[in-house]
Amino acid sequence: MNGSAVEIGTPYGQCPVQSEGFIDGKPYYFRARGASWSIGIGGGDPVTAPDWEYEEDYGEWPEAGYMSEAVAVEFIRKAVRLFRSATAGGGMRAGETPR
C-alpha cells in the first residue's frame, strides 16, 4: 500500500452509518449517529484506541444516522485534510480540535 494513499470504504448502514478503510497506511473507522459524526485513525484499534480522533456535530437527532453515502465520503475527505494538517504540524481551525 502506498503510504500516502487514501482508501475509503463504501459507507454502509443506518444508525450508525459506518465506513472503514485506510488513510496514509493507517486504518480508520468512521461513524455517524444521532447528531454527530466521528472518525478514529491509526492506533492499535481505530474504534477504541485511535492515534488521532475527530468529532463534529451534524444536524439534529437522529439526522447523522441517516446521512447519505456522498455526505459521509465528503466528511471522511475533510477528516483526511485535518489529519494530514495535524500530523504535519499544521494548526487546526477554531472548533476543529482533534481529541
N, C-alpha and C positions, 0 to 999 in steps of 0.2 A: 504494500500500500504506500502511496506517495504521502510523505509526512505532512504536506500542506493541502491535502485533498479534503473535500467535504463529501460525505456520502449520507444523504438524507433518506432515511427510511420512510416509506409512504405512511403518512398519518392514518391511524385506524381507530375505530371505536367511537363511542359517545359516553360521556360521563364516567370516565375521562376519555378525552382524545389523547392518544399517545403516539410517540414515534421514537425509534431507536436507530442509531447509525454511528458514524464516526466523523469527528472534526479534528483535522490535523493529526490523525493517527490515534486519537483518544475516543473511547466510547462516550456517547451521550444518551441521555434519556429526557424526552420532552413530555410534559403532562399539562393538560388544560382541563380544569374542572371548576365548577362553581362560578366565581367571579375573578379568576386569575389563571395565569399560565406560568410554568416554571421549567427550567432546564438545568440539569446537572451534567458536567463534563469531566471526564477523567476519574482518577482515583481508583481504589480497589473495586468500587461499585458506584456507578454514576447515580444510582437511585438513592442509596443510603449513606454513601461516604464520598461524594464527588470532590475533586480538587477545586472546582470552580462551580458556582451556582448563581442563578439569577431568577428573580420572580417579578412579575408585573401584573397589575390589575387589568381586567378585561371585562367591559360591560357590567351588567348586573346579574346576580344569581338567577338562573344557572347557565347564562349565555356561553360562558367559556367551554362548557362541556359539550356544546353543540357547534363549535366553530368549524368552518369548512376546512377541507384539506389545503386549499390555496392559502388561506389565512394562517394556518398552522405552519406551513412551509415558510411564509414570509417572516413569522416570528422566529423560527429557527435560524433563518438567514441573518436576522437582526442580532440574535444571540452570538452567531459566529463573529460578526463585526465587533461586538462588545468584548467577547472572549479574547480575540486577537489583540484588541487595543489594550486590554488589561494585562495580558501576558507579555506584551511588547513594552510595558512600562508606560503606556499611554494613560491619560486620565479618563475618568468616566464623567458623563454629563450629569447635571443635577437630577436627582431622582432615579439614577441608573447605577446604583452601587451594588456590586456583586456581594453575596454573602459567603 
